[in-house]
Amino acid sequence: MLTIPALCWLCASPLALAQHGFCSCCTRALLKSAPVCPRCGLPALSSQSPCGRCIQKPPLWQHMVAVGDYHAPLKTLAQRLKFRQTPALAAPLARLMLLRVLQARRERALALPELLVSVPLHRRRQWRRGYNQSALLAQPLAHWLGCRYETRALTRIKSTALQHRLSARLRARNLKNAFQLDLALKDRHIAIVDDIVTTGSTATEVARLLKRCGAASLQVWCLCRTL
């Protein structure tokens, strides 16, 4: 009986390892990027030290790890996962995040967190979509890295307008008091997993809540960082 080989999500080449989702050429292309600030993820002269923006006004987290910027083909893949009912893309995209985290460990001695939390969806939006794309990314990452993943650490208690339709100022206002922490995470080293970071409003609101509840350190891991 013949079997159909798994194909790369981008170039449709046959894959030697189906679970990878992308061929080696496409993986290298997706991970190729210009230097970005290790703290905010925005363009910088060096990836080894914080940019001037972060020195003057540091974000609430200590490190950001992003696969790449919000442009095709990564943008297209992220949108397929998020809006087009393609949860099968989650594991291959999570592997790209894993490779980027391991690169950060080699190049800037990034410390692994104790646990991962994913940015939650409001229950009605998750019911309509059928899944939380950030949770689908966090689950395999935690398994591969040997970290704990707290599926119920955060709850979105406020049904908010879609962030991508709002300005930067309205994004921050839209998310105020939108999240609730349901577990004690005091003195824990935590990575917040999200699919796309644009203005950073969502990550900031989640980080503010975790810091207020005593988190020792915070990182933000995402697929795409809008530059």
Secondary structure, 3 states (H helix, E strand, C coil): CCCCCCECCCCCCECCCHHHCCCHHHHHHHHCCCCECCCCCCECCCCCCCCHHHHHCCCCCCEEEEEEECCCCHHHHHHHHHHCCCHHHHHHHHHHHHHHHHHHHHHHCCCCCCEEEECCCEHHHHHHHCCCHHHHHHHHHHHHHCCEECCCCEEECCCCCCHHHCCHHHHHHHCCCCEEECCCCCCCEEEEEEEEECCCHHHHHHHHHHHHCCCCEEEEEEEEECC
